[in-house]
Amino acid sequence: QVLECLDLSECGRRMLQIMSRHLQSECRERRRLALRGLVVLSDDAVIAEYMCSLSPRLVELLRDADVEVVEMTLSVLTHILQDKEILVSSTTAPKLAEALVPLFKNDNSRVQLLSIHLFRKVMELVVKKGKKSLKAIVRQSLFSLLIYCHDE
């Protein structure tokens, strides 16, 4: 609630630094609080652009056992990629795609939908030289997506 009242143009970068530190914390609650803050901050397009540097850590958090952490991470990554000017690097795209595929089968339907939506977004925004490395991952994911769509 406090973050919504702040002028992000003045303190957004500093808040982002603080939260990125807490993302790496061993304390689960600190990671959750940092992610909640990032969800709010990622609504601001300028701040979301700065969050690209957090992508490697966010990709790691997609493997977390805590469904709430995964859901918030998916939301943050989705907000980051809302800007069509932001391209997904050829090194980040395969790692992100690989982390998303297992989430298609997650017990939480919101996590499933967010991961499928984000996967599609990654396919759209990956830079050209990264497309080759994604082909195998896309082929593997098609079966999971087909099963998901059939179940629906």
N, C-alpha and C positions, 0 to 999 in steps of 0.2 A: 504494500500500500504506500509506503514511503517513497519508493522508486517512481511511482506514478506522479508524485508531486514535484519531483526534482526537474530542474532545467538540464536536460541531458546534453545540450550543446556545451555546457560549462563543465560538467562533471562526469559525463558518460564514459569517457576513456578511462578515467581513474576507477570508476565503479567496475568497469570491465576487467581491469588489472586485478582488482581485489577478488572478484568472483572467479577469475581464471585460476588464481592461487588456491582457492577453496575447492575447485573442481578436482584438484590433485590430492586433496586431503584423504587420509585414511578413515576419517570420521564420516560415516554414512549421512548423518544429519547435515553436516556442513556441505557435502556434495549436493544434497537435496535443496538446501537453501540457496546455494549458488545457482543451481539450475532454475529454481523459481525466479530468481533475479534475472537470469539470462532470458527466460521466456518473456518477461516484461520488457527488458532492454531490446530484445530482438524485434519488437514491434516498431522501433525507430529504424528507418531504412539506413541512415548514416551509421548508426551504431552496429547494425546487423552486418554492414560491410566490413567493419573492423573485426567482427567475430570470426571472419574466415580463418584467422590465425589459430583459432581454437579447434578447428576441424579435426586434427589428429586426436586430440583428447576426447572430443565428442564422439568420434567413431569408436574409440575404446569403450566409452560408456554405454554404447548400444549392446554390449555383451554383458552388462550388469544383470545380476539376478533379480534386482528390484524393478518390478514392472513400472512403478511410478517414475523412477529414474529414466528408464528407457523411453517412456511416453513423453516426458519433458524434453529429453534429448532429441527425439524425433521432431517435436514442435519447434525447438530452437533451430535445428538444421533446416527445417522447412521454411522458417522465416528468413534464414540467411539466404536461401536460394530463391526467394520470391523475386528478387531483382534480376531481371533477365541479362543485365550487364555483367553479372558475376558468373564467370565460367568455372566449372569444376576442373581442377588440374588433372593431368594425366596420371599423377601418382596418387592423388586422393580418391579419384573416382573408383578404381577397382577395389580399394580397401573399404570404401563406403558401401559399394554394391554387395561385396561379400558379407559384410556385417548385416545388411538389410535382408538378404535372402532367408536366413533362419527365422526372422521375425514374421514372415508370411504365415508361418504355422503357429504363431504364438497363441496362447489360450485367450488373451485379451483381444477382443475384436477391434478396439480402437488402435491398439498397437499394430495389428494386421493392416488396417486401412491406412494409417499414417506411413507405415513402411512401404506399402505398395505405391502410394502417392509420391513419396520421396524418391523411390527407385525410378519411377517414370521421369521425375524432374531431373535426376542425375543423368539419365539417358539423353535428355534434351540438351543439357548444358555442358556436357563434357567437351573439352577441346578436341579438335580433330585427331591429334596424335594419340589420344587416350582411347579412342573408339575401338581400336584393334584389341587392346587388352581387355576390353569389356565384353567382347563377343562371346567368349567361353562362359563367362558369368551369366550373361543374358540367356544363353542356351540352357544352362542349368536351372535358372529361375523360372523358365517358361513352364516346366512341368508343375512346379509348386503353384504358380499362378493359375494354371489350368484347373488343378484340383480345387483351389480356393474358389474360383469362379463357378465350378460345377457344384460345389457344396452350397453356394449361395443360391 
